[in-house]
Amino acid sequence: MVYPPTAPMLDLLILSIINHEDSYGYQISQQIKTVSNMKDSALYPVLKRLADNSFVETYDQPIQGRNRKYYRLTGRGRQHYHYLHENWHSYTKAIEKIINYEEVPGNGDDHD
């Protein structure tokens, strides 16, 4: 089953891809489609928002006679990526605890 990503998760996915290497929109969308049913048209407003917040910057690269817009992580974007990544790690650890029914607040036998 494929779930639509939440905004922070989508930001983390995009920033992770760009953190690995400068990427262009179609390349990013194809990687995200492996885990989400997100439409290509939904990606570009997110990329614009990330650029408006100075998390990514763009540059053009000529490819086969046309310019292709690439996205590159900024220093601020790298910090935001690490922040989102740490939150994701904490979130997934909490989910694993619930799935495995480990000690988490509220799973005791006390019923009020």
C-alpha positions as semicolon CSV with decimal commas, in nm:
position;residue;x (nm);y (nm);z (nm)
1;M;0,000;0,000;0,000
2;V;0,126;0,348;-0,087
3;Y;0,045;0,642;0,138
4;P;0,061;1,011;0,051
5;P;0,350;1,177;0,233
6;T;0,292;1,447;0,491
7;A;0,454;1,785;0,427
8;P;0,753;1,729;0,660
9;M;0,803;1,379;0,520
10;L;0,793;1,513;0,165
11;D;1,044;1,783;0,257
12;L;1,269;1,516;0,409
13;L;1,244;1,295;0,101
14;I;1,324;1,582;-0,136
15;L;1,607;1,718;0,077
16;S;1,750;1,367;0,115
17;I;1,758;1,319;-0,260
18;I;1,919;1,659;-0,316
19;N;2,160;1,602;-0,026
20;H;2,289;1,294;-0,208
21;E;2,338;1,483;-0,536
22;D;2,210;1,790;-0,715
23;S;1,889;1,681;-0,888
24;Y;1,627;1,804;-1,132
25;G;1,251;1,783;-1,086
26;Y;1,174;1,474;-1,292
27;Q;1,460;1,284;-1,129
28;I;1,327;1,377;-0,784
29;S;0,970;1,283;-0,874
30;Q;1,073;0,939;-1,003
31;Q;1,252;0,858;-0,679
32;I;0,960;0,978;-0,467
33;K;0,716;0,771;-0,674
34;T;0,887;0,456;-0,544
35;V;0,732;0,528;-0,203
36;S;0,441;0,761;-0,275
37;N;0,161;0,820;-0,521
38;M;0,242;1,192;-0,538
39;K;0,165;1,361;-0,870
40;D;0,446;1,541;-1,054
41;S;0,243;1,863;-1,042
42;A;0,250;1,852;-0,660
43;L;0,631;1,847;-0,651
44;Y;0,705;2,186;-0,805
45;P;0,518;2,397;-0,546
46;V;0,715;2,214;-0,275
47;L;1,043;2,279;-0,455
48;K;0,946;2,646;-0,489
49;R;0,866;2,665;-0,116
50;L;1,199;2,502;-0,030
51;A;1,374;2,756;-0,254
52;D;1,176;3,047;-0,106
53;N;1,290;2,933;0,240
54;S;1,653;2,917;0,120
55;F;1,676;2,541;0,177
56;V;1,762;2,481;-0,189
57;E;1,899;2,694;-0,470
58;T;1,863;2,639;-0,840
59;Y;2,091;2,655;-1,137
60;D;2,047;2,571;-1,505
61;Q;2,249;2,307;-1,683
62;P;2,236;2,273;-2,064
63;I;2,131;1,920;-2,162
64;Q;2,083;1,827;-2,529
65;G;2,025;2,188;-2,633
66;R;1,784;2,270;-2,350
67;N;1,836;2,408;-2,002
68;R;1,748;2,177;-1,715
69;K;1,685;2,332;-1,373
70;Y;1,881;2,160;-1,098
71;Y;1,828;2,192;-0,724
72;R;2,119;2,212;-0,482
73;L;2,106;2,205;-0,102
74;T;2,215;2,523;0,076
75;G;2,382;2,535;0,418
76;R;2,045;2,624;0,568
77;G;1,888;2,337;0,375
78;R;2,146;2,094;0,509
79;Q;2,065;2,205;0,865
80;H;1,692;2,163;0,798
81;Y;1,757;1,821;0,644
82;H;1,943;1,708;0,958
83;Y;1,662;1,846;1,178
84;L;1,395;1,660;0,978
85;H;1,607;1,345;0,967
86;E;1,647;1,343;1,345
87;N;1,273;1,397;1,392
88;W;1,203;1,112;1,150
89;H;1,441;0,885;1,342
90;S;1,268;0,968;1,672
91;Y;0,925;0,919;1,515
92;T;1,009;0,580;1,366
93;K;1,160;0,463;1,697
94;A;0,835;0,558;1,873
95;I;0,630;0,376;1,606
96;E;0,846;0,064;1,646
97;K;0,787;0,071;2,021
98;I;0,413;0,080;1,966
99;I;0,421;-0,194;1,702
100;N;0,634;-0,415;1,926
101;Y;0,428;-0,317;2,232
102;E;0,733;-0,207;2,425
103;E;0,718;0,018;2,727
104;V;0,547;0,335;2,618
105;P;0,334;0,568;2,826
106;G;-0,025;0,451;2,836
107;N;0,019;0,078;2,763
108;G;-0,010;-0,032;3,126
109;D;-0,295;-0,228;3,278
110;D;-0,433;0,063;3,480
111;H;-0,782;0,141;3,350
112;D;-0,959;0,445;3,494
